[in-house]
Amino acid sequence: MKRIILIILATALISPVFGQNNRRNETTTVAASNEGITYALPRTGVRLHVKVLREAFEPGPYASYAQQLLGVVGAKTNSSVKWTIEDVVIETFSEPDPDHVYKAMGNASFMLSLTNSGILAGINTRNVESGETAIITNNLISGQTAENAFSFSNFNDTPLYIQGDSTNNYQPVRASANQKAAEAAARIFDSRLARYEMVAGLLDEFHPDGEAYKESLKELEKIEANYLSLFTGRTTFKEETFSFDYIPGASSERGDAVFRISDENGVLPASDLSGKPVMLKIDPDKSLSGKYAGMAKSENPSAGVSGVYYRMPGMVTINVIYELKTLATARAAMAQFGEIAPVPEELLFGDYELLFHTETGAIKSVSKK
């Protein structure tokens, strides 16, 4: 009887300990199930490199005298600026998609390989790319030709003062606009006459060789052009190159403004409504994405339990449009216009090696180790 009582007491003392251990193990299991490795699938961005030409017209200071002194009709008297898109280059880049961040659970979380930006690169493999890319700086590169160095304010060959007469004791007086225009017109006619005499061989002295003759003609043409621009004005050109990054989304099928152009202020950000928009429009291949969507469905009830997914990127046509004109087009794979599917659970064990295209999130290869 005493022996039975001792057994009952021992059992009563041991049972809480076992219960405590079981609850601890249960708690540990629940906590472990919430742990995993977080990763992202990639999305595709578009980078536009745009070369624009700035064409600026500056009217000559003697434009109002052009017809009277030179017979030039219709000389412009108002300045103007015009910007023209000369070239567009389309590139793509990838980055983590904030709308598609996942957590790998269980054994799958021990075998993930990620890029330096956290994009899924491989499973159960060491031979993956690091994903390191150089930083691209989108800045302005401007250039200017030698002709653009000319300025009417620096063209002082016509004297500002002329000699006075007896009425002011022969003191120099400021030349009027009429006098300066007449002097400039006279220089034009002198240059033309000198070229005619040189070509006709009417000069007393000839040039020693052909090269000197060509250089003299070229210099006379330059002098005439500079003086003529005082009446007809001068147009200067300047090329500038800009780069813009843009992440296409659902609205891109209708078209989104990437940047704007204003004749007064040049290239502007998309938010500045004072310029005309340059649109980027995405036309996805609906038939391809539709077939992907049908195939992505899985009848396996455990599909996606491990939290490992991949992308089947869509194919799109990229269009750059300005003033209803298509400036450039390109075909490209774009991750966010495709479908997402779970990696089959049976491939997440140590017997298989998976590699992914880190630019699009697509499976690159599956091999048995």
C-alpha positions in Angstrom: 0.0 0.0 0.0 2.8 2.4 0.9 4.5 1.5 -2.4 1.4 2.4 -4.4 1.1 5.8 -2.5 4.7 6.6 -3.3 4.2 5.8 -7.1 1.2 8.1 -7.2 3.0 11.0 -5.5 6.0 10.6 -7.8 3.7 10.7 -10.8 2.0 13.8 -9.6 5.4 15.6 -9.1 6.7 14.6 -12.5 3.6 15.4 -14.6 3.9 19.2 -14.3 7.5 19.0 -15.5 6.5 17.0 -18.6 3.7 19.4 -19.3 6.0 22.4 -18.9 8.5 20.8 -21.3 5.8 20.1 -23.9 4.5 23.7 -23.7 8.1 25.0 -24.1 8.6 22.8 -27.2 5.3 23.9 -28.6 6.2 27.6 -28.0 9.6 27.1 -29.6 8.0 25.4 -32.7 5.5 28.3 -33.1 8.3 30.9 -32.8 10.5 29.1 -35.3 7.7 28.9 -37.8 7.6 32.7 -37.9 11.3 32.9 -38.8 12.6 33.0 -42.3 14.7 34.8 -44.9 13.1 37.8 -46.6 13.8 38.5 -50.3 12.4 40.4 -53.2 11.6 39.6 -56.8 12.8 42.1 -59.4 11.0 44.7 -61.4 12.1 46.3 -64.6 12.8 50.0 -65.1 13.4 52.0 -68.3 16.3 54.5 -68.7 16.0 57.0 -71.5 19.1 58.8 -72.9 17.8 61.8 -74.8 19.9 64.1 -77.0 18.3 67.5 -77.6 19.3 70.4 -79.8 18.8 74.0 -78.6 18.4 76.4 -81.6 18.5 80.1 -80.5 18.0 83.0 -82.8 19.3 86.5 -81.9 18.2 89.4 -84.1 20.8 91.7 -85.4 21.0 95.2 -83.9 20.6 96.8 -87.4 17.7 94.5 -88.5 15.5 97.5 -89.2 18.1 98.8 -91.7 18.5 95.6 -93.6 16.1 96.4 -96.5 17.2 100.0 -96.7 20.9 99.5 -96.8 21.3 95.9 -98.2 18.0 95.1 -99.9 17.4 92.2 -97.5 13.6 91.8 -97.1 12.0 90.3 -94.0 14.9 90.4 -91.5 13.7 89.1 -88.2 13.6 91.5 -85.3 12.5 89.1 -82.5 14.6 86.6 -80.7 13.4 82.9 -80.4 14.5 79.6 -78.9 13.5 76.1 -80.2 14.3 72.7 -78.6 14.4 69.6 -80.8 14.8 66.0 -79.8 17.6 64.5 -82.0 18.1 61.1 -80.6 16.6 58.7 -78.0 18.3 55.5 -76.6 16.2 53.1 -74.6 17.8 50.9 -71.9 16.4 48.7 -69.1 17.5 48.0 -65.5 16.3 46.0 -62.6 15.7 46.7 -58.9 13.8 45.0 -56.0 10.0 45.2 -56.4 8.5 46.6 -53.1 5.2 45.1 -54.1 6.6 41.6 -54.2 8.7 40.9 -51.1 8.4 37.4 -49.7 9.7 35.3 -46.8 11.2 31.9 -47.4 10.3 29.5 -44.6 11.5 26.1 -43.3 14.4 24.3 -45.0 14.1 26.5 -48.1 15.3 29.5 -46.1 18.6 27.8 -45.4 19.5 27.5 -49.0 18.7 30.9 -50.6 21.3 33.0 -52.4 20.5 36.7 -52.9 22.1 39.6 -54.8 23.5 42.6 -53.0 20.1 44.3 -53.3 18.2 41.4 -51.9 16.8 39.8 -55.1 16.5 36.0 -55.2 19.5 34.6 -57.2 19.6 30.9 -56.5 18.6 28.0 -54.3 21.1 25.4 -53.0 23.9 26.8 -55.0 27.1 28.8 -54.6 27.6 29.7 -58.3 25.5 32.8 -58.5 26.2 36.4 -59.6 26.6 39.0 -56.9 24.3 41.4 -58.7 26.7 44.3 -58.1 26.3 47.0 -60.7 27.9 50.4 -61.1 25.9 53.4 -60.0 24.6 55.4 -63.0 24.6 59.2 -62.6 21.9 60.9 -64.7 23.3 64.3 -65.2 23.5 67.0 -68.0 26.3 66.9 -70.5 26.4 70.0 -72.6 28.6 71.0 -75.5 29.1 74.2 -77.4 30.6 74.8 -80.8 33.1 77.5 -81.6 30.5 79.4 -83.6 28.5 79.9 -80.4 31.3 82.0 -79.0 30.2 84.9 -81.3 28.1 87.7 -79.6 26.9 91.0 -80.9 27.9 92.6 -77.7 31.5 91.7 -78.4 31.5 92.8 -82.1 33.0 96.3 -81.8 34.7 96.9 -85.1 32.3 99.7 -86.0 33.4 102.8 -84.0 31.1 104.1 -81.3 32.5 107.6 -81.7 33.2 109.7 -84.7 35.1 113.0 -85.1 33.1 116.1 -84.5 33.1 119.3 -86.5 33.4 123.1 -85.9 30.1 123.2 -84.1 31.6 121.3 -81.1 35.2 122.3 -81.5 35.9 118.9 -83.3 35.3 116.9 -80.1 34.4 113.2 -80.7 30.7 112.5 -80.6 28.8 109.2 -80.2 27.9 107.7 -83.5 24.2 107.3 -84.2 22.5 103.9 -85.0 22.1 105.2 -88.6 25.8 105.9 -88.9 26.9 102.6 -87.4 24.5 100.7 -89.7 25.8 102.5 -92.7 29.4 101.8 -91.7 28.6 98.1 -91.3 26.9 97.9 -94.7 29.9 99.6 -96.2 32.2 96.9 -94.7 30.0 94.2 -96.3 30.3 95.8 -99.8 34.0 96.3 -99.3 34.4 92.5 -98.5 32.4 91.5 -101.5 34.4 93.8 -103.8 37.7 92.5 -102.4 36.6 88.9 -103.1 35.5 89.8 -106.6 38.8 91.5 -107.4 40.8 88.6 -106.0 38.8 86.0 -108.0 38.9 88.1 -111.2 42.6 88.7 -110.8 42.4 92.4 -110.7 44.7 92.9 -107.8 48.2 94.3 -108.4 49.8 91.5 -106.2 48.9 87.9 -106.4 49.1 85.3 -103.6 52.3 83.3 -103.5 50.5 79.9 -103.5 47.0 78.4 -103.7 46.7 77.8 -99.9 47.2 81.5 -99.2 44.6 82.3 -101.8 42.1 80.0 -100.2 42.7 81.3 -96.7 42.3 84.9 -97.9 38.9 84.1 -99.5 37.8 82.2 -96.4 38.7 85.2 -94.2 36.9 87.7 -96.4 33.8 85.4 -96.3 34.0 85.3 -92.5 34.2 89.1 -92.2 31.2 89.5 -94.5 29.2 86.9 -92.6 29.9 88.6 -89.3 28.9 92.1 -90.6 25.8 90.6 -92.4 24.6 89.0 -89.1 24.4 92.5 -87.7 21.4 92.9 -90.1 20.0 89.4 -90.5 20.7 88.0 -87.0 22.5 84.9 -86.0 21.4 81.4 -85.1 23.4 79.3 -82.6 23.1 75.6 -81.8 23.8 73.7 -78.6 23.5 70.0 -77.9 22.6 68.7 -74.5 22.1 65.1 -73.3 19.8 64.0 -70.4 19.0 60.7 -68.8 15.8 59.7 -67.1 14.8 56.7 -65.0 11.2 55.5 -65.0 9.4 52.5 -63.5 6.5 51.4 -65.7 3.3 50.4 -64.0 -0.3 49.7 -64.8 -0.9 53.3 -66.0 2.0 53.0 -68.5 -0.3 51.2 -70.9 -2.2 54.5 -71.4 1.1 56.5 -71.4 2.9 58.4 -68.7 5.0 61.6 -69.0 8.7 61.0 -68.3 9.8 64.6 -68.8 8.7 67.7 -70.6 10.1 70.2 -73.1 9.6 74.0 -73.1 10.9 76.3 -75.8 11.6 78.9 -73.1 13.1 76.7 -70.3 14.3 73.6 -72.2 14.1 70.1 -70.7 11.9 70.0 -67.6 10.8 67.3 -65.1 7.5 65.6 -65.7 5.9 67.6 -62.8 6.5 71.0 -64.5 3.3 71.6 -66.5 4.8 74.5 -68.4 6.3 72.2 -71.0 5.0 69.7 -73.5 5.1 66.0 -72.3 7.4 63.3 -73.7 5.3 60.2 -73.1 6.4 56.6 -72.4 3.8 54.0 -73.4 4.0 50.3 -72.7 2.1 47.7 -74.9 2.3 44.3 -73.2 1.9 41.0 -75.0 -1.5 40.0 -73.6 -1.5 36.5 -75.2 1.8 35.6 -73.6 0.9 36.8 -70.1 -2.5 35.1 -70.4 -0.9 31.7 -71.1 1.5 32.3 -68.2 -1.4 33.0 -65.9 -3.1 29.8 -66.9 0.0 27.7 -66.3 1.0 29.4 -63.1 -1.9 27.8 -61.2 -1.0 24.7 -59.2 -3.3 21.9 -58.0 -0.8 21.0 -55.2 -2.3 22.2 -51.9 1.1 22.8 -50.5 2.3 25.0 -53.3 3.8 28.2 -51.9 4.0 26.9 -48.3 7.8 27.5 -48.3 7.3 31.1 -49.6 9.6 30.8 -52.6 8.3 32.4 -55.8 9.7 33.2 -59.2 8.5 35.5 -62.1 7.6 34.7 -65.6 8.3 38.1 -67.2 6.1 39.6 -69.9 7.2 40.9 -73.2 6.4 44.5 -74.0 6.8 47.1 -76.7 8.2 50.4 -75.3 7.2 53.5 -77.2 8.5 57.1 -76.7 6.0 59.6 -78.0 6.3 63.4 -78.4 3.5 65.6 -79.9 1.7 62.4 -81.2 4.9 61.3 -83.0 6.7 58.1 -82.0 10.4 58.9 -81.5 11.7 55.5 -80.6 10.5 51.9 -79.9 12.0 48.8 -78.4 11.0 45.2 -77.4 12.0 44.0 -74.0 11.2 41.5 -71.2 9.6 43.4 -68.3 9.2 41.5 -65.0 6.1 43.3 -63.6 4.0 42.7 -66.7 4.3 38.9 -66.3 3.1 36.4 -63.8 4.3 35.1 -60.4 4.3 31.4 -59.5 5.5 29.3 -56.5 8.6 27.2 -57.0 7.5 23.5 -56.7 8.1 22.3 -53.2 9.9 19.1 -54.3 12.6 21.3 -55.9 13.4 23.1 -52.6 15.2 20.1 -51.1 19.0 19.7 -51.1 18.9 17.4 -54.2 18.2 20.2 -56.6 20.1 23.4 -57.6 18.1 26.4 -59.0 19.5 29.5 -60.6 17.4 32.7 -61.4 17.8 35.5 -63.9 18.2 38.4 -61.4 17.1 41.0 -64.0 13.6 39.4 -64.5 13.1 36.9 -61.7 12.7 34.0 -64.2 14.2 30.5 -63.6 17.5 30.2 -65.3 18.2 26.5 -64.7 17.1 23.5 -62.6 19.6 20.7 -62.1 19.9 17.7 -59.9 23.0 17.6 -57.7 
